[in-house]
């Protein structure tokens, strides 16, 4: 079974630039999550999708972050404009359904904002 | 905030059992204990979860105290590849946002030859 795919793996941008990350979940997984992991901390949930609908985006800084999952499969997370404090690893995870604690994580995208 | 307390770091000799403790004194009756680990430069990996009974799978064993206020993850024969940050998470079995995983800082386990 193929795992959660993410791209790119690494990205370096200057502050005020924009960036987008892509995630393809495990086939058949209805629930998709985006997490932000700052160095030395555990992952923090940014947004959760159930199919193509948003379940929880309470931790998403909506003035600069946006995410979509238009067809209920793959997803894109965008930051515009980026700030220095956005430097982190952005992890995508998926699960068969919401309500389960078994989530499968991708390798993440390491973003450096200079 | 995370509902669990874990030591920031632990060492274990290769081939020995690694016992990782977790305190969750405010756990409620319908909340599960989940364990994940994160190897360097990888995403977190699910290990095991339990409600009140002890659980075992191919990766580890989970021992939950009778009052459910603490638990221990046991890796029976640690290898160098088990070096990782281990997260203990308390989670309700709900759908939607109520069942989201809240990660703390975890325990960094170093397995030494």
Interface residues (C-beta under 8 A of the other chain):
Chain A: X4 X40 X41 X42 X43 X44 X45 X48 X50 X55 X56 X58 X91 X93 X97 X98 X99 X100 X101 X102 X103 X104 X105 X106 X107 X108
Chain B: X2 X32 X34 X41 X42 X43 X44 X45 X46 X49 X87 X89 X91 X93 X94 X95 X96 X97 X99 X100 X101 X102 X103 X104 X105 X106
